[in-house]
Amino acid sequence: MPEGVVPLEQAHDESLYGSKAVGLGEAARSGLPLPPGVALSGAVVEAVAGGENQAIEEVTKLVRPLGSPLAVRSSAVDEDGAEASFAGQHVTLLNVPGVDAVADALREVWWSANSDSAITYRLRDERGVFSDIWASGIMRRAAIGAGRRVAANGRIQDPEHFVDADFEEMKALVSGTGGPSGEELAGRHAFRTSHTAKDVPATLGPPPPPPPDPSGLPPGEARIMRAMLTGVGEIFGSSQAEHEEQLVRGLAASPGVYEGPARLVSGPTEFDRIVQGDVLVTESTTEAFNILLPLLGAIVTDAGGLLSHAAIISREYGIPGVVGTREGTGLIPDGARVRVDGTAGEVAVL
């Protein structure tokens, strides 16, 4: 058997064949019903893509008995692992008509690793912190700087109030051609700083109609529509379970039980309050919270479903997680000792 070209059940080395091929090989060796397949090392795929006849002949010899049609997909060694995950960014080809078309199919899959989407997707999820959030902070500093100039001219009462103007109002205030009064902006600032996201009504105007019935769509489109609606619901949904006096209920996001001190944190400005072993209790999390994960014993949130950021990162770090409690930040006192049961979706205040 040529090196780097093996039947799927003989794929053992992830450094050669990638995690997908090795995982399927393990399933095949365990007796699970899988279609037969062939695993190729990255070096072999590159040789085939480069048109090397010997590599093409070796692959063809092993693939020919599989018959047709064939499926060709990536199991690149760097595609999924501890440092990166960009599954689905490489092309997967189905219904390849036969062995004579395999070389061209391998070339197309190999080249897809260089596509714009695959290269961009390799960026870590901290992109949101270092691009979006950081840029927003710079914009706010610029707005406060403009607010100082406007406040110095007596147009507004405090530079901070400038951020409560919209863009057109900001331009008018800076140029001295109009804009809201200082009293109006002070009122907006007072309202914004005295309310939270929980005070926002569920809808503006009449209640929205239910989503369209996907049963009227073709089968493929209907399946995708149902999957999308399910996914969105699992990101933003919350538990409707009733709480008890010392028991907060939510969604069981990550299994396990942990007991420790609750630490109520509203955002990055309070991250310095977290110490090793704390239970993070917050309204919801973003990627900015990732820096806290090595310190946490468990996560509890007011909002979010089983596909929310908090649910995913608690599972990835293997710590108990209860999400979508609706009122956890109001029912769990800061510093209280709690028992987080991520399997049952409950938080007991001890």
Summary of the structure (lengths in Angstrom):
residues: 350
radius of gyration: 27.4
end to end distance: 63.0
largest distance: 83.8
contacts: 1021
relative contact order: 0.07
helix: 47%
strand: 15%
